[in-house]
Amino acid sequence: MHARTFSLIGLLLLIITTGCTLSLVGSSDADNTPTPAVLPGQPEVEILPRLDNATYREGVLMYILATVRNAGANIARVEVLVDGIIVAQRDNPNVMNETTFTIQETWLATGTGERTITVAVSRANGERGEDSINVLVTNEGLALAPIITEAPNQNVVTVVENTPQVIPTSQLLTVPTQGGEATLAPTAAPTEVVIDPNAPRIFADAPANVRRGPSRDFDPPLGVLQAGDSAPILALNQAGDWLKISYQGGEAWVFGEVVRIEGDTTNLPRESGPAVPTPTS
C-alpha cells in the first residue's frame, strides 16, 4: 500500500513539474521580442558605378549614392571622404536594421583636378567596409550630373519667412560616345526650384524612401527621409498619391501614404513626373 501511494505521489509531482516547465518556456517565447540580426564580417559598400570618372563643374552639388550590403543591426556610422578628409557623416544610418540599404549624401565640388570620393561604413565593433571612385572637378563650364538632381531636403535649404527661395540645380552637359569622346550638349540655363514659404509640408514620422519619380519603379531610391525630417511639397502626381518635394537643392518624389501632410494641397499643380525607367535585362 505504501509503495503504491509513493508511486502515485511521484507521478503527480512529475506531471506538475512538467506542466510548469512547459508553461514557463511558452511564456518566455511569447513575451520575448526577436533581436535584430547582427551579421558577421565587414559591410559591403558600392558607390553608384556611373559616378566613377564623372566630370563636375566647380561649385556644383554632387549627389553621392551608395548601396550597403551585409549590413544588419550594428551599423554605427557612414562617412563620406574627399581625398581622405571627412566631408559628411551620419550616425546610426540603418535605423530599420536592414541587410541592404542605400545612402545618399552630397558634396559641393571644390578644388579643380581629380578628386577621390570614398564612402566608408563602420560597425559598432570596428569592422569597416568602403568603396572609392574618382571624379574630375573643372572650372571650364562642363558638368556631368549622373544622378538627376531630384532629391530630399535635409537642412540644405533654409526658408526665410515670406521670402521665396531660388535654388539652381546642375544640368547634364556632357554625353560620352562609343568612341570615347565627349559630345557637348547645348549649355542650358540652370533649372530653378522656387519654394513658397507658405507651401504645405510633409513630415516623416518613420524612415521613408525618396525617389526620382512618382513610382516604386524608380529604383534604387535617391535616399531616405529619416524620422523627424520635413520638406515643402511642390506638386502632386496625376493620381494625387505621390508628392513632389524639395530635396537637397533639387526635386524628388515620396509616396503620400508613408508621410504626414500638413497644409492644403488642393491648389498645388499636378504633374506626370519623369518617364518610368525601362527595366534592364
Buried (B, 14 or more C-beta within 10 A) or exposed (E): EEEEEEEEEEEEEEEEEEEEEEEEEEEEEEEEEEEEEEBEEBBBBBBBEEBBEBBBBBEBBBBBBBBBBBBBBBBBBBBBBBEEEEBBBBEEBBEEBBBBBBBBBBBEBEEEEEBEBBBBBBBEEEBBBBBEBEBBBBEEEBBBBBBBBBBBBBEBBEBEEEEEBEBBBBBEBBEEEEEEEBEEEEEEEBEEBEBBEEBBBBBBEEBBBBBBBBBEEBEBBBBBBBEEBBBBBBBBBEEEEBBBBBBBBBBBBBBBEBBEEEEEBEEBEEBEBBEEEEEEE
